[in-house]
Amino acid sequence: MADAMSLGSLRAIMSARRPSVIEFHDRDRRDIQYSLILNYYEQVVLKRRLFQMDLRDLRVFVAVVEEGGILKASRKMHRVPSNISTRIKQLEGSMNSQLFYRHKQRLHLSPSGELLLPYAVKMLRLAEEATCALVGTVPSGILRLGALESTTASRLPGVLADYHKVFPDVKVELTTGTNDALIAAVLDRRVDAAFVAEAPTGGELASLPLFTERLTLISFIGHAAVRKPQDVANDSVIAFPNGCAYRRRLYRWLGDTRGVTTRTLDLASYHAIVACVGAGAGVALVPESVLEAMPQARVQRHALARQYSHVVTPLIWRPKEQSPALGVLVAQLNRRSRTPPAAERGRR
């Protein structure tokens, strides 16, 4: 009955006199129907509010989460902070839920916000895919990538240059970090994909093997030949902080899998690592490609066995949430990985 009633009928019923509590018990079936109609009307209004999410509000919401606050989000989106605050309040109103806890001028995701975030990311990506499919345009928007510093310096310049030539409408945002930090960033949806040293096991992430790296142990010039771990027993290890895959590999070679007995100097860039090694501060395990990009480096190289020196850098991403911009990058990299370098082709 309620489904077939017109809006005018609903208004007529709602404008009627409400029964008192005493009278309610003496009412017949018509009054019960009146109550059911009102409940149905309230549910319809609530459901309509819940589905009135604006994609622009969702974009603001995701930006606030990614940037860690309203001020940074406003700078990224080129808006005034008050506009960002208004959008967040509108979204909270449409969802009938508090998405952030506000404490001392800082925002913290509420349980409702945590629940909404992955759906918001998916909806924005689906909207972008739908636009590209309907309009027939090339990919656009933002592609957030993560990479090891060594990969960024020695492998990505050509990759990103080729990508930008073909897809100039895609804005690439690149973040560097350790292997473990980058994997966490992909899983947490802070980046769309990442170039790492060790692809995680399990089926949650897809991976594409790309660059073959050869690691070498370096020391100051004049250091005695290094053939076994005992030859560097008195040297400190210079490496990226915990979470670095190359650091773990060097610890395994040293026989100190947990890194608890090795003196370690943590640095955050290869330039600093190579400079400190050259000055005699310790030894380090670095990719040959990094040393090739630093011809001025004054260090001595020591080869290690293949099980410690051979690494293949993969790209990892969430396959169920692949945006058009990421899809074409994966396709480009796939073609690159199947094409041998020019020098190798010439030898065939």
N, C-alpha and C positions, 0 to 999 in steps of 0.2 A: 504493500500500500504506500509506504513511505517513498519508495523509488519512483512511483508514478505521480506523486504530488508535484504540482507546480510551485514556483517560488512564491507566487501570490497566496496560495493556500497555506504555505508555511508561515508567511507573515501574518495571515489572518489568525492562525492558531496561536502564534507567539504573542499576538496583541490581546488575546483573550485573557480574562481574569484568572490568575493562578489560584488553584485550590489551596485552602488552608490545610494544616496538618490534621486537624480534627475531621474535616470534610473528606479527606483523602480516603479514609477507611470505608466511607459510605458511597464512594463513586463506583460506577459500573465500568464495563470494559472500555468505553469511549475515553475515560480519563487515563486509563492505562496506556491506550494507544497514543494519547496526547504526550505522555511522558516519553514513550519510546521514540516518537517523532522528534522531540526536542533532543534526545540523546543522539539520534542519528544525525541530526543537523549539526550538532557540535562536533561529532566525529568527522563529518565531511569538511567542515571548516578547518579542523586541525590537520587533516591529511593534506588539504590544499596548501596550507602554510608550510608543511614539511617538504613539499615538492616545489616550492618557489625559490630554489637555490639559483643564484645568479653566478654564472661562470666567472664574471669579473670579481665577485666576492671571494670565490674559491681561489682565484689567482692571488689575491691579496693575502688570504689566509696562508697559502703555501709559502709565499714570499716572507711573511712574518716568521714562520717556523724556520725556514732555511737561513734567514739572516739573523735570527735571534732577537728580534725586537722591531718595534714600529718605526723607530728613527732610521735604522739601516734599511728596512724594507722600503721606506719612503724614498730614500736616496736611490735605491736600485730601480724603483719603478718611476722615478722622476715625478713624485707627487708630494704634497705637503703632508706632514704627519696626521693632521686632523682628518684628512680624507681617508687615510688608512684606518684610523680609529673608527670612523663612521662605518666603513665597509665591514669591519669586524663585528660591530654591534648589529648591523643589518643581518649578517650571516647568523649570528647567535639568535637573533629574533626569529628568523625564518626556520631555524632548526629547533627552536624552543629549548636550547641547551647552552650552557656556559662552556665555551671552548678553551678559554684561558683562565688561569688563576693570576690575579694581579697582586704583586707583593713588592713594595718599595720601588715602584716605577719599573718593575720587571715583569715580563710575561712568562708563565710556565704553562705548558699544555695540560689541560685537564684530561681525565679519562675519556670524555666525549671527544675532545680534540684529538687524542691519540687514535681513537676509533675512526674519526673522519679523515685523517690525513692520507692514508693509502688510497681511500676511495676518491678523494679530491684529486690526487695525482693521476689516477687512472682516468677520471672524467675529463680532465684537462687534455690528456694525451689523446683520448678518443675524439674529443672535439677537434683537435688539430688534425687527426687522421681523416675525420669526416670532411673537414674543409678542403684538405688536399685532394681527397677522392672526388668530391663534387665539383670543385672549381678546376681541377686538373692542373694545379700549380706544382712546382717543385717544392721540396721540404723547406720549411722556415722555422722560426722560433729559436729556442735556446737548446744547445746540446752541452750537457755538463759531463766533462771527462775528468778522470783521475789518472795519474801516472807516477811511476817511480821517477826520481830526479834523473837517474842515468838514462832512462828511456826518453824522457822529455828532451834532454840535451842532445842525444846522439841519434835517435830514431824518429822522433815525431815531427821535426821541422818539415821534412819532405811530405810526410803523410798529411799534415794539416794544411800545407800550402796547396797540394793537389785538391784536397777536399774543398777548400775555400774557393778555388777557381771554378769548380763545378757547381757549388751550392753557396753562393755569396750571401743568400738571405738567411742562412743559419748562423747564429751567434754562438761561437764555441767558448765555453768557460772551462779553463784547465786548472786543476788543483793537484799539487804534488804531495806525496806522503810515503810512509813505509808500506810494505806489502800488506800487513795486517790491518792497518788503518784504512787502506783503500778498499779492501774486501768488506770491512764494516760499513764504509760509506756507500757501497753499492747495495748492500743488504738493507741499509736504513733509508735508501732512496735519496741520499744527499748528492749522489752523482748517478748518471745514467749508465756509465760503463767505466772500466778502469783497466789500464795496462799494469799487470802485476808480475811477480816472479814465480809465484806458486798458486796455481788455480785450486780453489777449495774443492774438497770431495763432496759428493751428494748431488742431487738433481735440481737444486733450487736455482743455480746459476748456470748459464751457458758459457762456454769458453772456446776461443779460437786461437790455436798456437800460431805465433807470428815470427818473432825475432829470435834467432839463435845467438846467445851471448856466451863468451868465454871469459871466465873470471881468472884473475891472476893475483898472486900475493905480491905486494910491493913493500919495499923497505927503503931506507936511505942508501945512497950510493956508497959502496964500500962495505956494506954488511956482508958477513960470511954467507956462503951459499946455503940455501934453505932446501932441505930434502925431506925432513921429518919434523914433527911438532917440537921436538927437543931443541931444534936449532933456533927457535924463537922463544925459548922458555923465559928469558929475561926481558922480553919486549912486551910492551903494552899493546892491546888491540885498539885500533881507532876505527870507529864504525858509527853508523846511524843508530838512533835510540832503539830500544826494544820494539820488536814488531818488524824489524828488517830481516828479510829472508837470507840475504848474503851474510849478515852477522851470524845467524843460526848455523849457516853452512860452515863458516870459519870455526865456530865453536865445536862443531862435530869433528872437523879435521883435527882440532887441538885435543879432542877427547874430553872436552868439558861441555857436555850437551846442555847443561842448564846455565852456563856462564857464571858460575858462582865463585870459581877460583881464579878466573882470568882478570887481570887489571885492564879496565876498559875506559877509554876516553870517548864520550858521546859527542858527536858533532852532527850538524844538520845540513851540510853541503859537501859535495865532492871536492870542490875547490879547497875548502878548509881541510878536508881529510888528506888530500894529496900534498898540500903545503906542509902540514904537520908531520906527515911521514917523511917528506924530503928533509925536514929539519931534524929528524932523528927522534921524534916523540914516540914512535912505535911502528907497527905494521898494520896493513889493511888489505882486505879482499875487495877488488874493484873490477868492473867490466873493462875488457880491452877497449871497447868502443869509447869509453870515457877518456882513457889515456890518449887515444887517437885524436880526440877533440881538444886535448891539452898538450900540444907538442912541446911546450915550454917546461913541462913537469920534469924535475930532476929527481927521479926515483929509480930504483933497481927492481927488476921484475923477476919473480920466481914462479915457475910453472908448477901446478898441482895436478894430481891424478884427475882423470875425466869425471869421475863420480862427484868431485867437488867443484870442478871448473866449468862443467857443461850445464847451461841453463837455457830454457826456451821461454820467452816472454809471451804470455797469452793475453788476449782481451777478454774480460769477463763482463757479463751483463745479465739482467733479468729477462729471460726470453718472452715471458707472458706480458711484459710491459714495454715492449720495444717500440719506440716512436719512429715516425718516418725518417727523421734526421739521423737517428742511430742506425736504422735499417740500411740506408744507403752507405753509411760509413763501413758497416760490417761487410757489405757487398764489395766495396772498394778494397778493403783489406784482404778479403778472400781472394780477389783477383791478384793482388800484390803477392800474397803468399804462394800462389801457384806459378808465378812468373820468376824465373831465376834471374839473378843480377846480370848486368851486361857483360861483366868480365867472365862469368861462368858460361854464358851463352856463346861467347867468342871461343872458348876452349873446346866446345862440342864439335 
